[in-house]
Amino acid sequence: MTGQHPVEIDTSRPHPARMYDWYLGGKDNYPVDEAMGRQMLALDPRVPVMARVNRAFMHRATRWLAGRGIRQFLDVGTGIPTEPNLHQVAQRIAPDARVVYCDNDPIVLAHAAALLRGTDEGATEYLQADVRDPDAILEGARKILDLTEPVALSLIALLHFVPDEDGAHDLVGRLLAALPSGSHLVVTHATADFTPEESKAATEKLKAAGVTLALRSREEFTRFFDGLDLVDPGVQVPHRWHPELGEPVAGQDDGVIPGYGAVGRKP
Ligand SMILES: C[S@@+](CC[C@H](N)C(=O)[O-])C[C@H]1O[C@@H](n2cnc3c(N)ncnc32)[C@H](O)[C@@H]1O
C-alpha cells in the first residue's frame, strides 16, 4: 500500500464511503452515516437500490472490459470493500489482471487489506490519494501498471463529489492523457435530470452536513467522454447498460434510476 498516513477516522460528520456502505447493508459505518443515510432515504426511497444498481454496473462493465482483453484497471473512488470487488470480477475472467485501487477516505485505507487479496498471477495495489491530485495517482499506479498498455480507468459514483470549481472534467482529462490508445473510461454519476426536487433537497441536506454533491446533467456527464469513442449502448441509466451481462438487482423495476453510466474508448 502506498500513500499511507496513520488512519484517522472522523466520526463527527457523514462520509460518502460509509453512507454508501450503509446503503449496501455493510457494517463499516457510524451512527452519523446511518442518520444521514436515513434522511436521504426519506427523500428518495430508491437510494439503496441505486447503490446496488451502481455496483452491478461496475461488475458488468468490468466483465465487458476483461472479456475484450483489458488486463489493467485503475479504479479511483473505490469505496469500502464489498464483495465481489473489481479485482475479483476481473481476475475471474483474467487471473493475470492487474488492479490499482485509490480512495481519499482513510476508512477505505483501513479496510484495504481485503482489496489486496487477488490471484497469484495478477496484482492488486491500494493507493490513498485524492482524484484532485492526478499526478500522485499516476505515479503510484505506474508501480503496478504498465502505462504503455491499455488501462481501464473507472470513476464509479465518484465525480459527483468533485465540483466544477475543483476542475472535475480537467482532472479526468489529465488522467486519460497519461493512458495509451485502447484505454477505456468507465463512469457512473448521479443526476438531477429525472427528479429535480428530490435531488435539490438531497444536495442541500448533504451540503449542510459538509458533503458536496455536484449533480450533472446528461450533457455535462457526456463531456467527461470528450475525445473518446462511446461504446454501445452509449450514455444510459446504469441498469440499462448491457443488462445481459449481469443479474438483475432486487427491487429495481424498469423505472429511472437518477444517474448515468457509460464506457468510452480512447482512440
Ligand atoms: C459512493 S462511493 C462509490 C464506491 C465505488 N466506486 C462503487 O461505486 O461501488 C464514492 C467513493 O468516492 C470516494 N471519494 C470521494 N471524493 C474523493 C476524492 N476527492 N478522491 C478520491 N476518492 C474520493 C469516497 O471516499 C467513496 O469511497
The ligand as an ORCA input file, in Angstrom:
! r2SCAN-3c Opt
* xyz 0 1
  C     -20.367      6.311     -3.437
  S     -18.758      5.694     -3.119
  C     -18.509      4.679     -4.571
  C     -17.658      3.446     -4.294
  C     -17.404      2.544     -5.504
  N     -16.729      3.253     -6.577
  C     -18.681      1.958     -6.042
  O     -19.241      2.506     -6.984
  O     -19.152      0.965     -5.511
  C     -17.723      7.108     -3.504
  C     -16.281      6.939     -3.102
  O     -15.511      8.045     -3.612
  C     -14.564      8.434     -2.627
  N     -14.173      9.818     -2.874
  C     -14.919     10.939     -2.713
  N     -14.203     12.026     -3.025
  C     -12.971     11.587     -3.418
  C     -11.782     12.236     -3.870
  N     -11.739     13.573     -3.966
  N     -10.715     11.483     -4.189
  C     -10.763     10.129     -4.089
  N     -11.854      9.454     -3.661
  C     -12.948     10.175     -3.327
  C     -15.314      8.239     -1.322
  O     -14.412      8.146     -0.225
  C     -16.066      6.955     -1.591
  O     -15.328      5.825     -1.210
*
